[in-house]
Amino acid sequence: MSRIKRWLNMHSEEFNVDGSLKPEARQQMLSKGMSNEAIDDYARRLKIKYDKWKLLDETQPEDWPIYTAYDFFTEEEKRQFNPDGSLKPEYRESELASGTSEDWLDEMARRKRLEVDRYNRISAEYAEQGINFGKEQMEEKLASSRTYLERLKQMQQDLANFEEESTLPFDPNTSF
């Protein structure tokens, strides 16, 4: 997605899509006591930023990886659900055979479809603003998992150094 979209999202009340100051914004600034020179300087500085972002969009477009809600499913959920949130037929059959209620299976599918629809809606809203929601979520997920692994490694080191158990971030009896 483009940097210009984000810039316009931040400045759409004052600037046109070509980066020029809107006449009504100029009038509002004048009514607040700003001088024409100050307004022109402000408009010129922001137009320079607009042109810089536009050039970058044309010469070095941002990477825009596409993530779907399915990319955030756990391995268990991927075994149970299709990418649209519906239950996989083989999973439904095996659960019905093991005695799970059909109403419960329908409820599981309904909840997962709502989750997928919510992800898609939010992703589309963010994209309109020039923000890659899926990429942000994936980076957050990866950062969280690294933090967990780092803390786990640190705890193992602390145990080897005979640190007091009450200071450890996890239960020391947890198997690694």
Secondary structure by P-SEA (a helix, b strand, c coil): ccaaaaaaaaccccccccccccaaaaaaaaaacccaaaaaaaaaaaaaaaaaaaaaaaccccbbbbbcccccccaaaaacccccccccaaaaaaaaaacccaaaaaaaaaaaaaaaaaaaaaaaaaaaacccaaaaaaaaaaaaaaaaaaaaaaaaaaaaaccccccccccccccc
